[in-house]
Amino acid sequence: MPQPAQKMDTTQDQGGDSVAHSTASKRKAAEASSTIHFTSRNPPWTYLKLQLIPQPGSSALQPLDDLSARTYLSSALSQFLGLTGTSIPIDILKIEPASSTEAQKYGVAWVRVPRDDGAAVIAALSSWVGGGGNGSASVAWRVCAKGNYLGALVAGSGRDLFVP
């Protein structure tokens, strides 16, 4: 890598001897002290943490898996927005099945939708009650959290999203 150009200045000290001083160019000093600031004002995605809950008085709830989550999400969007709702792309990032603890009694899904469609998706999911036919449980989506940045949504770390 080529070295930056250096200027050589010569001066005379008190004894009359010539002393050479080298100074780095201004360009290198400017590069070393420059700081890059980045602001994202329009993120492309909205992230949602959804919880699938059974309706009171319904039968036992099946464990949440990828296929049932996709089915429930598509059903909610088509019921609320029709054909337009089914065309909204939804990425399922993670499915957390229900556990025996009270804190996570029901399955949780982390999804990503385009930012422009976020409000419509939240309205569709929060007003939807599905299932109930053929002896299956009536279920609904609860929107637990919404954010434009995934890191901020999961309390800054994001570790629990990608842990198997």
BELGIHU-V520197 format. One record per residue. N is the residue number from 1. SS is DSSP state (~ for helix, > for strand, _ for the rest). NEAR is the number of other C-alpha atoms within 10 Angstrom. D_CENTER is the distance of its C-alpha to the mean C-alpha in Angstrom with 1 decimal. Layout:
BEGIN
N/SS/NEAR/D_CENTER  N/SS/NEAR/D_CENTER
END
This chain:
BEGIN
1/_/3/39.0  2/_/4/41.6  3/_/6/42.2  4/_/11/41.9  5/_/12/45.2  6/>/12/47.1  7/>/11/49.9  8/>/11/53.0  9/>/10/54.9  10/>/11/58.3  11/>/12/60.1  12/>/10/63.3  13/_/9/63.4  14/_/7/66.4  15/_/6/68.4  16/_/8/68.3  17/_/9/66.1  18/>/11/63.4  19/>/10/59.9  20/>/10/56.9  21/>/10/53.4  22/>/10/50.3  23/>/10/47.3  24/>/12/44.0  25/_/12/43.2  26/~/11/41.2  27/~/10/38.6  28/~/13/37.6  29/~/10/37.4  30/~/10/35.2  31/~/9/32.8  32/~/8/32.6  33/~/7/31.8  34/_/8/29.2  35/_/8/25.7  36/_/4/22.8  37/_/5/20.7  38/_/6/17.5  39/_/5/16.0  40/_/6/13.3  41/_/6/14.5  42/_/9/13.3  43/_/11/9.7  44/_/13/10.1  45/>/18/7.4  46/>/20/7.0  47/>/25/5.2  48/>/25/8.3  49/>/22/10.1  50/>/23/13.5  51/>/24/16.7  52/>/22/19.8  53/>/18/22.9  54/>/21/26.5  55/_/16/28.9  56/_/9/31.8  57/_/8/34.8  58/_/14/33.1  59/_/14/33.7  60/_/11/31.6  61/_/17/28.0  62/_/14/27.2  63/_/14/24.4  64/_/18/21.1  65/_/15/20.5  66/~/14/18.7  67/~/9/21.6  68/~/12/22.2  69/~/20/18.6  70/~/15/18.7  71/~/10/22.2  72/~/19/21.3  73/~/22/18.4  74/~/19/20.8  75/~/21/23.6  76/~/26/21.9  77/~/23/20.9  78/~/16/24.4  79/~/17/26.2  80/~/18/24.6  81/~/17/24.3  82/_/12/26.7  83/~/11/26.4  84/~/10/23.9  85/~/20/21.5  86/~/17/21.8  87/_/12/21.0  88/_/18/17.4  89/_/12/15.2  90/>/17/13.0  91/>/13/11.1  92/>/17/11.5  93/>/15/9.3  94/>/18/11.6  95/>/20/14.7  96/>/18/16.2  97/_/18/19.9  98/_/19/21.9  99/_/12/23.7  100/_/8/27.0  101/_/8/25.6  102/_/8/25.7  103/_/8/22.2  104/_/13/20.8  105/_/14/23.6  106/_/20/21.7  107/_/20/19.1  108/>/24/15.4  109/>/24/12.9  110/>/20/9.1  111/>/19/8.7  112/>/21/7.2  113/>/20/9.9  114/>/18/11.2  115/~/17/11.1  116/~/13/14.9  117/~/15/15.1  118/~/20/12.8  119/~/12/15.9  120/~/15/18.1  121/~/23/15.8  122/~/18/15.7  123/~/15/19.5  124/~/22/20.2  125/~/22/18.6  126/~/14/19.9  127/_/14/23.4  128/_/18/23.8  129/>/19/26.1  130/>/19/26.7  131/>/16/28.9  132/_/14/32.2  133/~/8/34.3  134/~/6/36.5  135/~/10/36.2  136/_/14/32.4  137/_/20/30.5  138/>/19/29.2  139/>/20/25.5  140/>/21/22.9  141/>/25/19.2  142/>/17/18.2  143/>/17/15.0  144/>/12/14.2  145/>/13/11.2  146/>/20/9.4  147/>/17/7.2  148/_/19/6.4  149/_/15/4.3  150/~/20/2.3  151/~/14/5.8  152/~/13/7.6  153/~/16/6.9  154/_/16/8.4  155/_/10/11.1  156/_/10/10.3  157/_/11/11.0  158/_/13/8.5  159/~/10/11.9  160/~/10/12.4  161/~/16/9.6  162/~/8/11.6  163/_/7/15.0  164/_/7/17.3
END
